[in-house]
Each structure stands twice: as structure tokens, then as C-alpha cells.
Amino acid sequence: MSKVLVPLASGFEEIEAVTIIDVLRRAEIEVLVASLDEDATVKGANGIGVVTDLHVEDVNVDELDMIVLPGGLEGTYALAKDANIISILQEMDAKGKNIGAICAAPFALNKAGVLKQNYTCYPSFEEEIRKDGYMADKAMVVEDANVMTSRGPATAICFALQIVKKLKGEEIYLMVKGGLLAEFCKD
């Protein structure tokens, strides 16, 4: 079974985090939701609390197939400053494992030095990352090598479905996509 880490920091974007977790679990992908600190409940940007499964210090990178960072301004900055997250991102990249980020979260990938040339993010946040390689609104999801990025809350379903496709294949992707009535997501 594929295993994906979704780390949450205070101020994360709830739509993105919950959508990613939900869609991946529908595809029978094991999702580990981790907190950055000792508090097991992490509050998002809009005050919604999510109970996590473990602390990020307890993550074993060798057991992971992918890490996916949800956005949210405050949450993104916290992820980008967290030594454990930076270490996990760098180790996963060195091992060629899959990395994903949505909305403002490609900022954390850039800080860790794992963001590839082509990417997308929340519009105007490329100013915080870099303009070179920014794909703007050319696609809801941009893949470059082992890194997948997406634009924001409204693209979260399509982003999560592309993760399903990458980890579980076309058949499971189409089954979950059909069940979600997500025909607006491009194959």
C-alpha cells in the first residue's frame, strides 16, 4: 500500500489538506497526518482543527512514497522554517521519492532546495519563490521530475487525483475521479 505524509502547521489551508487526505484515502492510499509540534490538533487558517496521527519527528522517510504539503500562508511559512520538514523534503528528493505542494507551499519546497524548474502556486506567490519557471495558470497541476505542484483551494481535487494517478495508476484514478464527479479535472 502506498504511504503519503501530509504535515500540518498552524494556519494550513483546510480545503487543501482535507481534500488531499480524503481523495487519497478513497484510493486506498495510507495517509499519515503529522503535526509539527506536540499538539495533536492543528488549527487551520479558518479555525478548523484537524487531529493528526503522529508528530513529524516520528516519521520514517524510508516508509513513505510521497510527502504533500498543503498551503495556507501561516502554515507554509511554518513548514518552511521547520528543520524536520526541510530534512524530510531533502531526504525524499535525494532518494527520488515523490514530493507535492499546493498553493503557497511550493515556497517551502524552494526553501528546502527541492523545487524543480517548472512549478505553479497561488497567483502572486511566485514573487516569494521565483518567477523563472513559474507556469502561472497554464495548468492546474504541474509536474517536473519527482515534484508536483498546484495552484490553490479550487485545484485541490485535481491535484489529489493526479497524486492518485501517480501512485495507483490510471484505473484507480478514473474510478475515484468518476466517483467524485470531477470531470473538470484534465487527464
MORACOR-V924902 format. One record per backbone hydrogen bond with DSSP energy under -0.5 kcal/mol. NH is the residue of the N-H (numbers start at 0). CO is the residue of the C=O. Records with the same first field share a line. If there is no record, write none. Layout:
NH=CO + CO
//
This chain:
3=29
4=65
5=31
7=33
10=42
11=8
12=70
13=11
16=12
17=13
18=14
19=15
20=16
21=17
22=18
23=19
24=20
25=21
26=22
27=24
28=23
29=1
31=3 + 29
32=30
33=5 + 31
34=53
35=7
39=37
41=39 + 49
43=47
44=11
46=43
48=46
49=41
51=39
52=32
53=32
55=34
57=54
58=55
60=58
62=59
63=60
64=2
65=2
66=97
67=4
68=99
69=6 + 67
74=10
75=71
76=72
77=73
78=74
79=75
80=76
81=77 + 78
82=80
85=81
86=82
87=83
88=84
89=85
90=86
91=87
92=88
93=89
94=90
95=92
96=91
97=64
98=145
99=66
100=147
101=68
102=149
104=101
106=103
107=104
108=104
109=105
110=106
111=107
112=108 + 109
113=108
114=108
118=132
121=102
124=121
126=123
127=124
128=124
129=125
133=130
134=118
137=134
141=148
143=146
146=143
147=98
148=141
149=100
150=139
154=151
155=152
158=154
159=155
160=156
161=157
162=158
163=159
164=160
165=161
166=162
167=163
168=163 + 164
172=168
173=169
174=170
175=171
176=172
177=173
178=174
179=175
180=176 + 177
181=176
184=181
//
